[in-house]
Amino acid sequence: MRQNPLKRTLEAGGTALGLICVEFSTTGIARLVDAAGADFVLFDMEHTGWSIETIRGLLASARAASCVPLVRVSTIQRHLISRPLDLGALGLMIPMVESAEDARQIVDLARFPPRGSRGVGVYYPDDIEDGGLAASLETAVDNQLLIAQIETVTGVEHVEEIAAVDGIDILWIGHFDLTTSLGVPGQFGHSLHVEAVGRVLEAAAAAGKPVGTMANDIEDGKALLAEGYRAVMFCDAPLFTGALRDAISSLRDSI
């Protein structure tokens, strides 16, 4: 059964860097992300409209890469949480987590009995370790990474309770949604946003858990790491556009 080095790195106090895919669903994307030296690749089902069949192909091809495959689902529902895990995702990101009850439900749906209520689907030889089914299920849960997105006013108000839930591994700030919820959309330097972010970082530190977010560009990523974030990702669409813009601009300057 596949191990999760991303989870071990974060548990040891390390930092993780990766890519969220919202545009490129090519089956080679995990290999490209891996070759770039990233620690993880996150396939987004919240804003892309990608079906579970698309995710199935992406996760299957990700087995050829060493970077850790994650999936962001759209909401807290049993079928949305269990199916990506059954297909090989080593972790899930869940948006709009607003209470300890939400967090506990996520953990329950993602874990096998007696630690949760997830159904057991074992169909492939490498799903079972030499220790048998019970040991294999424990290994699967121990290598599972659950990411709770804090991106609303309500989520921030309950962030200490959310961070304290056993099984939630990372708090992830969705800055666009958070600023919008605060009534200051896109104003990342606004005092309300700065205060909310500070509260999330403090709650995570008190619970001994890392905080992650998405970087707009390299300089933004460096600033985020300096602020205390330990998981930072880029987004494939703006990253591609920016890199191509720079390349095209450089060539035009030489004409």
C-alpha positions as a Markdown table, in Angstrom:
| # | Residue | x | y | z |
|---|---|---|---|---|
| 1 | Met | 0.0 | 0.0 | 0.0 |
| 2 | Arg | 1.3 | 3.4 | -1.0 |
| 3 | Gln | 2.9 | 5.6 | 1.7 |
| 4 | Asn | 2.4 | 9.3 | 2.1 |
| 5 | Pro | 5.7 | 11.2 | 2.4 |
| 6 | Leu | 3.8 | 14.5 | 2.3 |
| 7 | Lys | 2.1 | 13.7 | 5.6 |
| 8 | Arg | 5.3 | 12.6 | 7.2 |
| 9 | Thr | 7.1 | 15.8 | 6.1 |
| 10 | Leu | 4.5 | 18.0 | 7.5 |
| 11 | Glu | 4.3 | 16.0 | 10.8 |
| 12 | Ala | 8.0 | 16.5 | 11.2 |
| 13 | Gly | 7.6 | 20.3 | 10.9 |
| 14 | Gly | 8.7 | 20.5 | 7.2 |
| 15 | Thr | 7.4 | 22.5 | 4.3 |
| 16 | Ala | 5.5 | 21.2 | 1.2 |
| 17 | Leu | 5.2 | 22.8 | -2.2 |
| 18 | Gly | 2.8 | 21.7 | -5.0 |
| 19 | Leu | 0.4 | 22.5 | -7.8 |
| 20 | Ile | -3.3 | 22.6 | -8.0 |
| 21 | Cys | -4.7 | 21.6 | -11.4 |
| 22 | Val | -7.9 | 23.4 | -12.5 |
| 23 | Glu | -7.2 | 23.3 | -16.3 |
| 24 | Phe | -4.8 | 20.6 | -17.2 |
| 25 | Ser | -6.3 | 17.1 | -16.9 |
| 26 | Thr | -3.8 | 15.4 | -19.1 |
| 27 | Thr | -2.8 | 12.0 | -17.7 |
| 28 | Gly | 0.9 | 13.1 | -17.7 |
| 29 | Ile | 0.4 | 16.0 | -15.4 |
| 30 | Ala | 1.5 | 14.2 | -12.2 |
| 31 | Arg | 4.7 | 13.1 | -13.9 |
| 32 | Leu | 5.4 | 16.7 | -15.0 |
| 33 | Val | 4.7 | 18.0 | -11.5 |
| 34 | Asp | 7.0 | 15.3 | -10.1 |
| 35 | Ala | 9.8 | 16.1 | -12.5 |
| 36 | Ala | 9.6 | 19.7 | -11.4 |
| 37 | Gly | 10.3 | 18.6 | -7.9 |
| 38 | Ala | 6.9 | 19.3 | -6.3 |
| 39 | Asp | 5.8 | 17.4 | -3.3 |
| 40 | Phe | 2.1 | 17.1 | -4.2 |
| 41 | Val | -0.4 | 17.6 | -7.0 |
| 42 | Leu | -4.0 | 18.6 | -6.1 |
| 43 | Phe | -6.8 | 17.8 | -8.6 |
| 44 | Asp | -9.7 | 20.2 | -8.2 |
| 45 | Met | -13.3 | 19.0 | -8.3 |
| 46 | Glu | -14.8 | 22.1 | -6.7 |
| 47 | His | -14.4 | 24.6 | -9.5 |
| 48 | Thr | -13.6 | 22.6 | -12.6 |
| 49 | Gly | -16.6 | 20.5 | -13.3 |
| 50 | Trp | -14.3 | 17.4 | -13.6 |
| 51 | Ser | -16.2 | 14.2 | -13.2 |
| 52 | Ile | -15.1 | 11.2 | -11.0 |
| 53 | Glu | -14.1 | 9.5 | -14.3 |
| 54 | Thr | -11.6 | 12.3 | -15.0 |
| 55 | Ile | -10.3 | 12.0 | -11.5 |
| 56 | Arg | -10.0 | 8.3 | -11.8 |
| 57 | Gly | -7.7 | 8.6 | -14.8 |
| 58 | Leu | -5.6 | 11.3 | -13.1 |
| 59 | Leu | -5.2 | 9.3 | -10.0 |
| 60 | Ala | -4.3 | 6.1 | -11.9 |
| 61 | Ser | -1.6 | 7.9 | -13.9 |
| 62 | Ala | -0.3 | 9.6 | -10.7 |
| 63 | Arg | 0.8 | 6.1 | -9.5 |
| 64 | Ala | 3.7 | 6.5 | -11.9 |
| 65 | Ala | 5.0 | 9.6 | -10.0 |
| 66 | Ser | 6.3 | 10.0 | -6.5 |
| 67 | Cys | 4.6 | 13.3 | -5.8 |
| 68 | Val | 1.5 | 12.8 | -3.6 |
| 69 | Pro | -1.9 | 13.0 | -5.3 |
| 70 | Leu | -4.7 | 14.9 | -3.6 |
| 71 | Val | -8.2 | 15.8 | -4.6 |
| 72 | Arg | -10.3 | 18.8 | -3.6 |
| 73 | Val | -14.0 | 17.8 | -3.4 |
| 74 | Ser | -16.9 | 20.3 | -3.5 |
| 75 | Thr | -18.6 | 19.6 | -0.2 |
| 76 | Ile | -19.0 | 17.2 | 2.7 |
| 77 | Gln | -20.9 | 14.2 | 1.3 |
| 78 | Arg | -20.1 | 10.5 | 1.7 |
| 79 | His | -19.8 | 9.7 | -2.0 |
| 80 | Leu | -17.7 | 12.7 | -2.7 |
| 81 | Ile | -15.2 | 11.8 | 0.1 |
| 82 | Ser | -15.0 | 8.0 | -0.3 |
| 83 | Arg | -14.7 | 7.7 | -4.1 |
| 84 | Pro | -11.5 | 9.7 | -4.6 |
| 85 | Leu | -9.9 | 7.8 | -1.7 |
| 86 | Asp | -11.0 | 4.5 | -3.2 |
| 87 | Leu | -9.4 | 5.6 | -6.5 |
| 88 | Gly | -6.0 | 6.3 | -4.9 |
| 89 | Ala | -6.1 | 9.8 | -3.6 |
| 90 | Leu | -3.7 | 10.0 | -0.6 |
| 91 | Gly | -5.6 | 13.0 | 0.8 |
| 92 | Leu | -8.6 | 15.3 | 0.4 |
| 93 | Met | -9.2 | 19.0 | 0.6 |
| 94 | Ile | -12.6 | 20.0 | 1.8 |
| 95 | Pro | -13.9 | 23.6 | 1.3 |
| 96 | Met | -16.0 | 25.8 | 3.5 |
| 97 | Val | -15.4 | 23.9 | 6.8 |
| 98 | Glu | -17.1 | 26.0 | 9.4 |
| 99 | Ser | -17.4 | 24.0 | 12.6 |
| 100 | Ala | -16.0 | 21.2 | 14.7 |
| 101 | Glu | -19.0 | 19.2 | 13.7 |
| 102 | Asp | -18.1 | 19.7 | 10.0 |
| 103 | Ala | -14.5 | 18.6 | 10.7 |
| 104 | Arg | -15.6 | 15.5 | 12.7 |
| 105 | Gln | -18.0 | 14.5 | 9.9 |
| 106 | Ile | -15.1 | 14.7 | 7.4 |
| 107 | Val | -12.9 | 12.5 | 9.5 |
| 108 | Asp | -15.8 | 10.0 | 10.0 |
| 109 | Leu | -16.5 | 9.7 | 6.3 |
| 110 | Ala | -12.9 | 9.3 | 5.4 |
| 111 | Arg | -11.9 | 6.7 | 8.0 |
| 112 | Phe | -12.7 | 3.0 | 8.1 |
| 113 | Pro | -14.5 | 1.4 | 11.1 |
| 114 | Pro | -14.1 | 1.5 | 14.0 |
| 115 | Arg | -12.4 | 5.0 | 13.6 |
| 116 | Gly | -15.1 | 6.1 | 11.1 |
| 117 | Ser | -17.9 | 5.0 | 8.8 |
| 118 | Arg | -16.2 | 4.7 | 5.4 |
| 119 | Gly | -17.1 | 1.6 | 3.4 |
| 120 | Val | -14.4 | -0.9 | 2.5 |
| 121 | Gly | -13.8 | -1.5 | -1.2 |
| 122 | Val | -10.8 | -3.8 | -1.8 |
| 123 | Tyr | -10.4 | -4.9 | -5.4 |
| 124 | Tyr | -6.7 | -4.9 | -6.2 |
| 125 | Pro | -3.8 | -7.1 | -5.0 |
| 126 | Asp | -1.8 | -4.1 | -3.8 |
| 127 | Asp | -4.6 | -2.9 | -1.6 |
| 128 | Ile | -3.8 | -5.7 | 0.9 |
| 129 | Glu | -0.5 | -5.9 | 2.9 |
| 130 | Asp | 1.0 | -9.0 | 4.3 |
| 131 | Gly | -0.6 | -8.2 | 7.7 |
| 132 | Gly | -4.1 | -8.7 | 6.3 |
| 133 | Leu | -7.1 | -6.5 | 5.9 |
| 134 | Ala | -7.1 | -5.0 | 9.4 |
| 135 | Ala | -3.5 | -3.9 | 9.1 |
| 136 | Ser | -4.1 | -2.6 | 5.6 |
| 137 | Leu | -7.0 | -0.4 | 6.7 |
| 138 | Glu | -4.9 | 1.0 | 9.5 |
| 139 | Thr | -2.1 | 1.8 | 7.1 |
| 140 | Ala | -4.5 | 3.5 | 4.7 |
| 141 | Val | -5.9 | 5.8 | 7.4 |
| 142 | Asp | -2.4 | 6.5 | 8.8 |
| 143 | Asn | -1.3 | 7.7 | 5.3 |
| 144 | Gln | -4.4 | 9.8 | 4.7 |
| 145 | Leu | -4.1 | 13.6 | 4.7 |
| 146 | Leu | -7.3 | 15.6 | 5.4 |
| 147 | Ile | -7.2 | 19.3 | 4.7 |
| 148 | Ala | -9.9 | 21.7 | 6.1 |
| 149 | Gln | -10.4 | 24.9 | 4.2 |
| 150 | Ile | -11.0 | 27.9 | 6.4 |
| 151 | Glu | -12.5 | 30.5 | 4.1 |
| 152 | Thr | -15.5 | 32.1 | 5.7 |
| 153 | Val | -16.2 | 34.3 | 8.6 |
| 154 | Thr | -18.0 | 31.4 | 10.4 |
| 155 | Gly | -15.0 | 29.2 | 9.8 |
| 156 | Val | -12.6 | 31.7 | 11.3 |
| 157 | Glu | -14.9 | 32.2 | 14.3 |
| 158 | His | -14.7 | 28.4 | 15.0 |
| 159 | Val | -11.2 | 27.8 | 13.8 |
| 160 | Glu | -9.8 | 26.8 | 17.2 |
| 161 | Glu | -12.5 | 24.1 | 17.5 |
| 162 | Ile | -11.8 | 22.9 | 14.0 |
| 163 | Ala | -8.0 | 22.8 | 14.5 |
| 164 | Ala | -8.5 | 20.7 | 17.6 |
| 165 | Val | -10.3 | 17.8 | 15.8 |
| 166 | Asp | -8.2 | 14.7 | 15.6 |
| 167 | Gly | -7.8 | 13.6 | 12.0 |
| 168 | Ile | -7.7 | 17.1 | 10.5 |
| 169 | Asp | -4.1 | 17.4 | 9.4 |
| 170 | Ile | -3.9 | 20.9 | 7.7 |
| 171 | Leu | -5.9 | 24.1 | 7.9 |
| 172 | Trp | -6.0 | 25.7 | 4.5 |
| 173 | Ile | -6.9 | 29.4 | 3.9 |
| 174 | Gly | -8.9 | 30.2 | 0.8 |
| 175 | His | -8.0 | 33.9 | 0.5 |
| 176 | Phe | -10.4 | 34.8 | -2.3 |
| 177 | Asp | -13.4 | 33.3 | -0.5 |
| 178 | Leu | -12.3 | 34.6 | 2.9 |
| 179 | Thr | -11.9 | 38.2 | 1.7 |
| 180 | Thr | -15.3 | 37.9 | 0.0 |
| 181 | Ser | -16.9 | 36.5 | 3.1 |
| 182 | Leu | -15.4 | 39.3 | 5.1 |
| 183 | Gly | -17.0 | 41.9 | 2.7 |
| 184 | Val | -13.7 | 43.0 | 1.3 |
| 185 | Pro | -13.2 | 40.8 | -1.8 |
| 186 | Gly | -9.7 | 40.6 | -3.1 |
| 187 | Gln | -8.4 | 43.1 | -0.5 |
| 188 | Phe | -5.7 | 40.9 | 1.0 |
| 189 | Gly | -4.0 | 43.6 | 2.9 |
| 190 | His | -7.3 | 44.8 | 4.6 |
| 191 | Ser | -7.2 | 44.8 | 8.4 |
| 192 | Leu | -10.2 | 42.4 | 8.5 |
| 193 | His | -8.3 | 39.9 | 6.4 |
| 194 | Val | -5.0 | 40.3 | 8.2 |
| 195 | Glu | -6.8 | 39.7 | 11.5 |
| 196 | Ala | -8.6 | 36.6 | 10.3 |
| 197 | Val | -5.4 | 35.1 | 8.9 |
| 198 | Gly | -3.6 | 35.8 | 12.1 |
| 199 | Arg | -6.3 | 34.0 | 14.0 |
| 200 | Val | -6.1 | 30.9 | 11.8 |
| 201 | Leu | -2.3 | 30.8 | 12.1 |
| 202 | Glu | -2.5 | 31.1 | 15.9 |
| 203 | Ala | -5.1 | 28.4 | 16.1 |
| 204 | Ala | -3.1 | 26.0 | 13.9 |
| 205 | Ala | 0.1 | 26.7 | 15.9 |
| 206 | Ala | -1.7 | 26.0 | 19.2 |
| 207 | Ala | -3.0 | 22.7 | 17.8 |
| 208 | Gly | 0.4 | 21.8 | 16.3 |
| 209 | Lys | -0.9 | 21.7 | 12.7 |
| 210 | Pro | 0.4 | 23.4 | 9.6 |
| 211 | Val | -1.4 | 26.0 | 7.5 |
| 212 | Gly | -1.4 | 26.1 | 3.7 |
| 213 | Thr | -2.6 | 28.4 | 1.0 |
| 214 | Met | -2.2 | 29.2 | -2.7 |
| 215 | Ala | 0.5 | 31.6 | -4.0 |
| 216 | Asn | -0.2 | 34.1 | -6.8 |
| 217 | Asp | 3.4 | 34.1 | -7.9 |
| 218 | Ile | 6.9 | 33.3 | -6.8 |
| 219 | Glu | 7.4 | 36.5 | -4.7 |
| 220 | Asp | 4.0 | 35.9 | -3.1 |
| 221 | Gly | 5.0 | 32.4 | -2.3 |
| 222 | Lys | 8.2 | 33.5 | -0.6 |
| 223 | Ala | 6.2 | 36.0 | 1.5 |
| 224 | Leu | 3.7 | 33.3 | 2.5 |
| 225 | Leu | 6.5 | 31.0 | 3.7 |
| 226 | Ala | 8.0 | 33.9 | 5.7 |
| 227 | Glu | 4.6 | 34.4 | 7.3 |
| 228 | Gly | 4.5 | 30.9 | 8.6 |
| 229 | Tyr | 2.7 | 28.9 | 6.0 |
| 230 | Arg | 4.1 | 25.4 | 5.6 |
| 231 | Ala | 2.2 | 24.2 | 2.6 |
| 232 | Val | 2.1 | 26.4 | -0.5 |
| 233 | Met | 0.8 | 25.6 | -4.0 |
| 234 | Phe | 0.7 | 27.3 | -7.4 |
| 235 | Cys | -2.3 | 27.1 | -9.8 |
| 236 | Asp | -1.7 | 25.5 | -13.2 |
| 237 | Ala | -3.6 | 28.0 | -15.3 |
| 238 | Pro | -2.0 | 31.3 | -14.2 |
| 239 | Leu | 1.4 | 29.6 | -13.8 |
| 240 | Phe | 1.2 | 28.5 | -17.4 |
| 241 | Thr | 0.0 | 31.9 | -18.6 |
| 242 | Gly | 2.8 | 33.7 | -16.7 |
| 243 | Ala | 5.5 | 31.4 | -17.9 |
| 244 | Leu | 4.3 | 31.6 | -21.5 |
| 245 | Arg | 4.0 | 35.4 | -21.3 |
| 246 | Asp | 7.5 | 35.7 | -20.0 |
| 247 | Ala | 8.8 | 33.5 | -22.8 |
| 248 | Ile | 6.9 | 35.3 | -25.6 |
| 249 | Ser | 7.9 | 38.7 | -24.2 |
| 250 | Ser | 11.5 | 37.7 | -24.1 |
| 251 | Leu | 11.5 | 36.5 | -27.7 |
| 252 | Arg | 9.6 | 39.6 | -28.9 |
| 253 | Asp | 12.3 | 41.7 | -27.3 |
| 254 | Ser | 14.9 | 40.0 | -29.4 |
| 255 | Ile | 13.1 | 40.5 | -32.7 |
